[in-house]
Amino acid sequence: MPDFSIFLCADRQPEPRSHSGAVLVLLTRCVAETPRVATPIQPRRGRVPTDSEEEWEREEEELPYEVEEQLASGDDTLDLCFRKLRRLPRRVCGCPHLEKLYASNNRLRGLPEGFSELERLRVLALDFNKMFNVPPPVCRLENITRLYLGSNRLTTLPPEFSNLLNLRCLWMENNFFRRFPRQLLHLPVLKSLQLGDNRLRSLPGCLAGMASLRGLWLYGNRFEELPRVLLHMELLEILDVDRNKISRFPDLTRLAGLKLFSYDHNPGKAVPKAQDSVVLVGDGAEEMRQARGEVAEAVTAARAQKEALEAEAVEAAARGARGSRGRGTAIHSILKSRGLSAGQLEGSEGGREEEEEEGEDEFDFEEEEEEEVET
């Protein structure tokens, strides 16, 4: 039975339930006497009011003065965040110069069909709205590079989503995805993928084919183990698996490009094994960083000491070499004055070279004597 209590007058009390006839008369009288304007009926969510469709759209397209100024300025950026919009004004579709549109934190459920005419749009923020599906016009924005769809009510992606071939950054956190959307596998330049706070339990093996992917956020899902496919994605730089159900982490040293790995708030307490250059965020990571810092300081000190010793040894060797060269020159002068070569006494290469040089000098002297005789 419908609840008529909202129509009862404040200064009258309903009769006891036993007098059903009197209660019905009283209710009828109250309904007849109550003015319509006193208790307006609010439209249910998602339902068009009783007024005409044109009036409803005019009501939704009434924008604050500062937004009107933005539209009239011809700026390539439009900010419609926190406007409580149920529908995006159609006037936006008549701004083909737009490159960045922020419409977060509204009540949008879709977009007008003419929205795809914004061919220059590169950044589109539709997060924190009430969308159950990705609006079809979005899939026709071929130049879009950054798309924010987080905090909606998405469960799947349309097949046409794979047409966004220039998409580089996609955020779809806090939705209701139970399976990894395979449309994403066909996006060749996707670099950053945010799928945190969904309901994923596994990842497809073909995910390794996303060669451009560098950052992957999977926090707040339902993984019970780290998906093995991630161990084959050696170009990943950021991997976040916070707040899952992973009890043990595999060896991550094979991920040569990894720079940050976040594993906090999982059942597993052992610090994952990774390369020393990787920043770890989770239980025991701080202690490991401190230990690594102490080891690094000790290694640096040892290297500095070794370099100092090597430099001292090189300097000592240089001083000895200079002294040896001085003594060798003096001995060579004495031997030459006596008509002997160093090679005759020591059998060294230096002596043989000295003899060859002396022979060359004698040969030159004989040639000079011959020239004098001819003259």
C-alpha positions as CSV (number, residue, x, y, z in Angstrom):
1,M,0.0,0.0,0.0
2,P,1.5,3.4,-0.9
3,D,2.7,5.6,1.9
4,F,0.5,8.7,2.2
5,S,2.0,10.1,5.3
6,I,3.7,12.9,3.3
7,F,0.2,14.3,2.5
8,L,-1.0,14.5,6.1
9,C,-1.4,18.0,7.6
10,A,0.9,18.8,10.4
11,D,-1.9,20.0,12.7
12,R,-4.0,16.8,12.4
13,Q,-3.4,13.4,13.8
14,P,-4.6,10.2,12.1
15,E,-7.4,8.3,13.6
16,P,-6.9,4.9,15.3
17,R,-6.3,2.0,12.8
18,S,-9.6,0.3,13.9
19,H,-11.6,3.1,12.3
20,S,-10.5,2.5,8.8
21,G,-13.3,4.3,7.2
22,A,-12.7,7.5,9.1
23,V,-9.0,7.3,8.4
24,L,-9.7,7.0,4.6
25,V,-12.0,10.1,4.8
26,L,-9.5,12.0,6.6
27,L,-6.8,11.2,4.1
28,T,-9.0,12.1,1.2
29,R,-9.8,15.4,2.8
30,C,-6.2,16.2,3.5
31,V,-5.2,15.4,0.0
32,A,-7.9,17.7,-1.3
33,E,-7.1,20.6,1.0
34,T,-3.3,20.4,0.7
35,P,-1.9,22.9,-1.9
36,R,0.3,21.4,-4.6
37,V,3.1,23.8,-4.0
38,A,3.4,22.8,-0.3
39,T,4.7,19.3,-1.1
40,P,6.3,19.1,-4.5
41,I,7.2,15.6,-5.7
42,Q,10.9,15.2,-6.4
43,P,11.8,13.3,-9.5
44,R,13.4,9.9,-8.9
45,R,17.1,9.6,-9.9
46,G,17.5,8.9,-13.6
47,R,13.9,9.8,-14.4
48,V,12.8,12.7,-16.6
49,P,10.5,15.1,-14.7
50,T,6.9,15.6,-15.8
51,D,7.8,18.9,-17.6
52,S,8.7,18.8,-21.2
53,E,12.0,17.5,-22.4
54,E,13.0,20.9,-23.8
55,E,12.5,22.6,-20.4
56,W,14.5,19.9,-18.6
57,E,17.4,20.4,-21.1
58,R,17.2,24.1,-20.7
59,E,17.4,23.7,-16.9
60,E,20.5,21.5,-17.2
61,E,22.2,23.8,-19.7
62,E,22.1,26.8,-17.3
63,L,25.7,27.3,-16.4
64,P,27.4,29.6,-14.0
65,Y,28.8,32.9,-15.3
66,E,32.4,31.8,-15.0
67,V,31.7,28.8,-17.2
68,E,29.9,31.0,-19.7
69,E,33.1,33.1,-19.8
70,Q,35.2,30.1,-20.4
71,L,33.0,29.0,-23.4
72,A,33.1,32.5,-24.8
73,S,36.9,33.0,-24.4
74,G,37.9,30.3,-27.0
75,D,40.3,28.8,-24.5
76,D,41.4,25.2,-25.3
77,T,40.7,24.1,-21.7
78,L,37.2,23.8,-20.1
79,D,36.6,23.0,-16.4
80,L,33.2,21.8,-15.5
81,C,34.1,19.9,-12.3
82,F,31.8,20.0,-9.2
83,R,28.9,21.5,-11.1
84,K,26.3,18.8,-10.2
85,L,25.6,18.4,-13.9
86,R,23.2,15.6,-14.9
87,R,23.8,16.2,-18.6
88,L,26.7,17.8,-20.4
89,P,25.5,21.1,-22.0
90,R,25.2,20.7,-25.7
91,R,27.0,24.0,-26.2
92,V,30.2,22.2,-25.3
93,C,29.9,20.2,-28.5
94,G,30.1,23.4,-30.5
95,C,33.6,24.1,-29.2
96,P,35.8,22.3,-31.7
97,H,38.9,24.1,-30.4
98,L,38.8,22.3,-27.1
99,E,41.8,20.1,-26.2
100,K,41.2,19.5,-22.5
101,L,37.8,18.9,-20.9
102,Y,37.4,18.3,-17.2
103,A,34.0,17.2,-16.1
104,S,34.8,15.2,-12.9
105,N,32.6,15.0,-9.8
106,N,29.3,15.5,-11.5
107,R,26.2,13.3,-12.0
108,L,26.7,12.4,-15.7
109,R,25.4,9.2,-17.0
110,G,26.2,9.8,-20.7
111,L,27.3,12.3,-23.3
112,P,25.5,14.0,-26.2
113,E,25.9,12.4,-29.6
114,G,27.6,15.4,-31.0
115,F,30.4,15.1,-28.4
116,S,32.5,13.2,-31.0
117,E,32.8,16.4,-33.0
118,L,35.5,17.5,-30.5
119,E,38.2,16.1,-32.8
120,R,41.0,18.0,-31.2
121,L,40.3,16.7,-27.7
122,R,43.4,15.1,-26.1
123,V,42.5,15.1,-22.4
124,L,39.1,14.0,-21.1
125,A,38.3,13.6,-17.4
126,L,34.9,11.9,-16.6
127,D,35.9,10.4,-13.2
128,F,33.5,10.6,-10.2
129,N,30.3,10.4,-12.2
130,K,27.5,7.8,-12.5
131,M,28.3,6.1,-15.8
132,F,27.4,2.4,-16.2
133,N,29.0,2.3,-19.7
134,V,31.6,4.2,-21.6
135,P,29.6,6.7,-23.8
136,P,29.8,5.7,-27.5
137,P,31.1,9.2,-28.6
138,V,34.2,8.7,-26.4
139,C,35.3,5.8,-28.6
140,R,35.3,8.0,-31.6
141,L,37.8,10.5,-30.2
142,E,40.8,9.2,-32.2
143,N,43.2,11.9,-30.9
144,I,42.6,11.3,-27.2
145,T,45.8,10.6,-25.2
146,R,44.6,10.8,-21.6
147,L,41.3,9.4,-20.4
148,Y,40.0,9.4,-16.8
149,L,37.1,7.1,-16.0
150,G,37.7,6.3,-12.4
151,S,35.0,6.1,-9.7
152,N,32.1,5.3,-12.0
153,R,30.1,2.1,-12.2
154,L,31.8,0.4,-15.2
155,T,32.0,-3.4,-15.5
156,T,33.0,-3.8,-19.2
157,L,34.3,-1.7,-22.1
158,P,32.7,-1.6,-25.5
159,P,34.4,-3.2,-28.5
160,E,34.9,0.2,-30.1
161,F,37.2,1.2,-27.2
162,S,40.1,-0.4,-29.1
163,N,39.8,2.4,-31.7
164,L,41.6,4.8,-29.3
165,L,45.0,4.1,-30.9
166,N,46.7,7.2,-29.5
167,L,45.7,6.6,-25.9
168,R,48.7,6.8,-23.6
169,C,47.2,7.1,-20.1
170,L,44.0,5.4,-18.9
171,W,42.7,5.6,-15.4
172,M,39.8,3.3,-14.5
173,E,40.2,2.8,-10.7
174,N,37.3,2.2,-8.4
175,N,35.0,0.5,-10.8
176,F,33.5,-3.0,-11.0
177,F,35.7,-4.8,-13.4
178,R,35.9,-8.6,-12.7
179,R,38.0,-9.4,-15.8
180,F,40.8,-7.6,-17.5
181,P,39.3,-5.7,-20.5
182,R,40.8,-7.3,-23.6
183,Q,40.1,-4.2,-25.6
184,L,43.2,-2.7,-23.9
185,L,45.4,-5.3,-25.5
186,H,44.9,-3.5,-28.9
187,L,46.1,-0.1,-27.7
188,P,49.7,0.1,-29.0
189,V,51.0,3.2,-27.2
190,L,49.3,2.7,-23.8
191,K,51.9,3.6,-21.2
192,S,50.1,4.1,-17.9
193,L,47.2,1.9,-16.8
194,Q,45.3,2.4,-13.5
195,L,43.0,-0.5,-12.5
196,G,43.2,-0.2,-8.8
197,D,40.1,-0.9,-6.5
198,N,38.4,-3.2,-8.9
199,R,37.6,-6.9,-8.5
200,L,40.3,-8.6,-10.7
201,R,41.6,-12.0,-9.7
202,S,43.8,-12.8,-12.7
203,L,45.5,-11.3,-15.8
204,P,45.6,-12.7,-19.3
205,G,48.9,-14.2,-20.5
206,C,48.8,-12.0,-23.6
207,L,49.2,-8.9,-21.4
208,A,53.0,-9.3,-22.0
209,G,52.4,-8.2,-25.5
210,M,51.7,-4.6,-24.3
211,A,55.2,-3.5,-25.0
212,S,54.6,0.2,-24.3
213,L,53.2,-0.3,-20.8
214,R,55.5,1.2,-18.1
215,G,53.2,1.8,-15.2
216,L,50.5,-0.7,-13.9
217,W,48.4,-0.1,-10.8
218,L,46.5,-3.1,-9.5
219,Y,46.1,-2.2,-5.8
220,G,42.8,-3.1,-4.0
221,N,41.9,-6.1,-6.2
222,R,41.5,-9.8,-5.3
223,F,44.8,-11.3,-6.4
224,E,45.9,-14.3,-4.3
225,E,49.2,-14.5,-6.1
226,L,51.3,-12.2,-8.3
227,P,50.2,-13.0,-11.9
228,R,53.1,-14.8,-13.6
229,V,52.6,-12.8,-16.8
230,L,54.1,-9.8,-14.9
231,L,57.4,-11.6,-14.6
232,H,57.7,-11.5,-18.4
233,M,57.1,-7.7,-18.6
234,E,60.7,-6.6,-18.2
235,L,60.0,-3.1,-19.3
236,L,57.6,-2.3,-16.5
237,E,58.9,0.6,-14.3
238,I,56.1,0.9,-11.8
239,L,54.0,-2.0,-10.4
240,D,51.6,-1.5,-7.5
241,V,49.8,-4.5,-5.9
242,D,48.9,-3.0,-2.5
243,R,45.9,-4.3,-0.7
244,N,45.5,-7.7,-2.3
245,K,45.6,-11.2,-0.9
246,I,49.1,-12.2,-2.0
247,S,50.9,-14.3,0.6
248,R,54.2,-14.8,-1.2
249,F,56.1,-12.8,-3.8
250,P,58.3,-14.4,-6.5
251,D,61.8,-13.3,-7.4
252,L,61.6,-9.9,-9.2
253,T,65.3,-9.5,-10.2
254,R,64.6,-10.4,-13.8
255,L,62.5,-7.2,-14.2
256,A,65.4,-5.2,-15.3
257,G,63.4,-2.0,-15.9
258,L,61.5,-2.0,-12.6
259,K,62.0,1.2,-10.5
260,L,59.2,1.0,-7.9
261,F,57.3,-2.0,-6.5
262,S,54.6,-1.4,-3.9
263,Y,53.3,-4.5,-2.1
264,D,52.0,-3.1,1.2
265,H,48.9,-4.5,3.0
266,N,49.2,-8.1,1.8
267,P,49.4,-11.3,3.9
268,G,53.0,-11.9,2.8
269,K,55.4,-10.2,5.1
270,A,58.7,-11.2,3.5
271,V,60.4,-8.5,1.5
272,P,60.4,-9.4,-2.2
273,K,63.7,-10.0,-3.8
274,A,64.5,-7.3,-6.4
275,Q,67.4,-5.5,-7.8
276,D,69.1,-2.9,-5.5
277,S,68.0,0.0,-7.7
278,V,64.3,-0.8,-7.1
279,V,62.4,1.3,-4.5
280,L,60.3,-1.1,-2.4
281,V,57.2,0.1,-0.6
282,G,55.8,-2.3,2.0
283,D,56.5,-4.3,5.2
284,G,60.2,-4.5,5.9
285,A,61.2,-2.3,3.0
286,E,62.4,0.6,5.2
287,E,64.6,-1.7,7.2
288,M,66.0,-3.1,4.0
289,R,66.7,0.4,2.7
290,Q,68.6,1.2,5.8
291,A,70.6,-2.0,5.6
292,R,71.3,-1.3,2.0
293,G,72.4,2.3,2.9
294,E,74.8,1.0,5.5
295,V,76.2,-1.5,3.0
296,A,76.5,1.1,0.4
297,E,78.3,3.5,2.7
298,A,80.7,0.7,3.6
299,V,81.3,-0.2,0.0
300,T,81.8,3.5,-0.9
301,A,84.4,3.9,2.0
302,A,86.2,0.7,0.9
303,R,86.3,1.9,-2.7
304,A,87.7,5.3,-1.6
305,Q,90.4,3.6,0.5
306,K,91.3,1.3,-2.4
307,E,91.5,4.2,-4.8
308,A,93.7,6.1,-2.4
309,L,96.1,3.2,-2.0
310,E,96.2,2.7,-5.8
311,A,97.0,6.4,-6.3
312,E,99.7,6.2,-3.7
313,A,101.2,3.1,-5.3
314,V,101.1,4.7,-8.8
315,E,102.9,7.8,-7.4
316,A,105.5,5.7,-5.7
317,A,106.1,3.7,-8.9
318,A,106.4,7.0,-10.9
319,R,109.0,8.3,-8.4
320,G,110.9,5.0,-8.7
321,A,110.7,5.1,-12.5
322,R,112.1,8.7,-12.6
323,G,115.0,7.6,-10.4
324,S,115.8,4.6,-12.5
325,R,115.8,6.6,-15.7
326,G,118.3,9.1,-14.1
327,R,120.6,6.3,-12.9
328,G,120.4,4.5,-16.3
329,T,121.4,7.7,-18.2
330,A,124.5,8.2,-16.0
331,I,125.6,4.6,-16.4
332,H,125.1,4.8,-20.2
333,S,127.3,7.9,-20.4
334,I,130.1,6.2,-18.5
335,L,129.9,3.1,-20.8
336,K,129.9,5.1,-23.9
337,S,132.9,7.1,-22.9
338,R,134.8,3.8,-22.5
339,G,133.7,2.5,-25.9
340,L,131.2,-0.1,-24.5
341,S,127.5,-0.4,-24.9
342,A,125.0,-1.2,-22.3
343,G,123.9,-4.2,-24.3
344,Q,127.3,-5.8,-24.1
345,L,127.2,-5.8,-20.3
346,E,123.5,-6.4,-19.7
347,G,122.3,-8.0,-22.9
348,S,119.2,-5.7,-22.9
349,E,117.1,-4.5,-25.7
350,G,118.1,-1.0,-24.9
351,G,121.8,-1.9,-25.5
352,R,121.0,-3.5,-28.9
353,E,119.0,-0.4,-29.9
354,E,122.0,1.8,-28.8
355,E,124.4,-0.3,-30.9
356,E,122.1,0.1,-33.9
357,E,121.9,3.8,-33.4
358,E,125.8,4.0,-33.1
359,G,126.1,2.0,-36.3
360,E,123.8,4.4,-38.1
361,D,126.0,7.3,-36.9
362,E,129.2,5.6,-38.2
363,F,127.5,4.9,-41.6
364,D,126.7,8.5,-41.9
365,F,130.3,9.5,-41.0
366,E,131.7,7.2,-43.8
367,E,129.4,8.8,-46.3
368,E,130.6,12.2,-45.4
369,E,134.3,11.1,-45.9
370,E,133.5,9.7,-49.4
371,E,131.9,13.0,-50.3
372,E,135.0,14.9,-49.2
373,V,137.3,12.6,-51.3
374,E,135.2,13.2,-54.4
375,T,135.4,16.9,-54.0
